[in-house]
Amino acid sequence: MSRAALLTLAWLLVVGCGGRQLVSTAAEAVGELSGWQAWALAGGSATVFDDSPNAYALALRTLDPASRRGFAVGNAFFNDNWVAAPASTLGRDGLGPLFNAPSCSTCHLRDGRSRMPSGPERTLQTAVILLSVPGADGQTLVPHPVYGEQLQPKALPGIPAEVDPRVSWLEQAGQFDDGSPFSLRSPQLQLRSLGYGPLPAQARLSLRVAPAVFGLGLLEAVPKQDIIAWADPEDRNQDGISGRPRQLWDHSTGQQRLGRFGWKARNASLRQQAAGAFSEDIGISSPLHPREVPTAAQELAMQAASGGSPEVDDHKLDRVALYLKGLAVPARKVADLEQLEAGSELFAALGCAACHRPSMRTRSDAEPAALADQLIWPYTDLLLHDMGEGLADHKPSGNASGREWRTPPLWGLRLLPVVSGHEQLLHDGRARNVEEAILWHGGEAEAAQRAYRALPAADRTTLLAFLRQL
């Protein structure tokens, strides 16, 4: 039987039986196929088969009963709105007093990506604006003494919000080597109604959309030594790609850890990621971020009632982290086998796979056990890469420069329009589709971007079709 026939058989075994009980059968059916055996199974046995708007929000099928109960509790804390303190809703009060959203799901709707507005007629609702200013030495960037590290567009009644952010788009025309035109857009931030005084001219702002959150437990389970081994900071193999690991100091353990999560890999674990989002985005304190967001200059905000100290305790924080760990990965779907194979070959030939590493394996001792020893296909290396001046925000984060970004995973790309209602990509949502995202690549990815622009139109279509099957 041919490779194509075996792959088709495997897919029919999975889809024809609902996909939920026969994943291992499908894997066995294509067990002899090197590379292609896990095409449908993007998350190994952690793959789910669902093309609905809830495709990103499903639990790993193989979670043990105790983890499944914890997942359900975390799901509630992730999706339900927090309220102002004091409230009869015990355990869910303490919102704000300054915040971006009342819940995690406000921005990560159905665990997907947030959407940027089309123009300045609407307030920026589901993205965050990071802020810093030069310190005493004139070079080191520090939080603003009043506004802090992130601008908060919402506040409890009676307390001034920090800003009414708007965004407009600047279009720039370009063309492929064959003369076909394209247009790219970049965001232009407008900060209206600054509630605590003007910002200095030298303030650095960085706009960030909320990424999808499925499959993160599998990425947390990839061995640290594997990620470090993929790095080539000196570009010794002279391929133009010099990915670097993000090293973090973990104050809770007193050790260096590897950053994996966030646009600049600023968090080493999902627990840290959740605690940071609770603090900066919702105004909820936790053991990792015990201080409230408002600064001393924001007097009314400082006087607001607290929901406890901390407002999210270790138990709740662990449940939210477990929820993030337990979100499964939607299956890849084969629309056209020949186009799929041709697109995969183009992806490698252009050099895309040098950063968007197709596959990796999780640790055998990962917890919960459903994450252990899985062959996964996320299309990332979890490393920092210089993406050029066009995408630079000029706002360093730790050892990540203002031009560096962590490689975002590409799995689940085909379902982004279904789940989130758009195809906006990159850290600030400037790319309206996959092709625009490619065309914005610079720096280490400049050669790949130029090679894509030089492709015949038919080959560009083939590559985009491949990406939209992930």
PyMOL commands that set and color helices and strands:
alter all, ss='L'
color gray80, all
select helices_A, chain A and resi 3-16+23-29+44-46+65-79+104-107+109-111+216-220+224-230+270-282+299-302+314-326+337-349+352-354+369-371+389-391+413-420+434-439+443-454+457-467
alter helices_A, ss='H'
color red, helices_A
select strands_A, chain A and resi 47-48+98-99+127-134+141-142+150-151+154-155+164-175+181-192+204-209+246-250+255-259+329-330+360-361+375-376+384-386+404-406
alter strands_A, ss='S'
color yellow, strands_A
deselect
rebuild
show_as cartoon
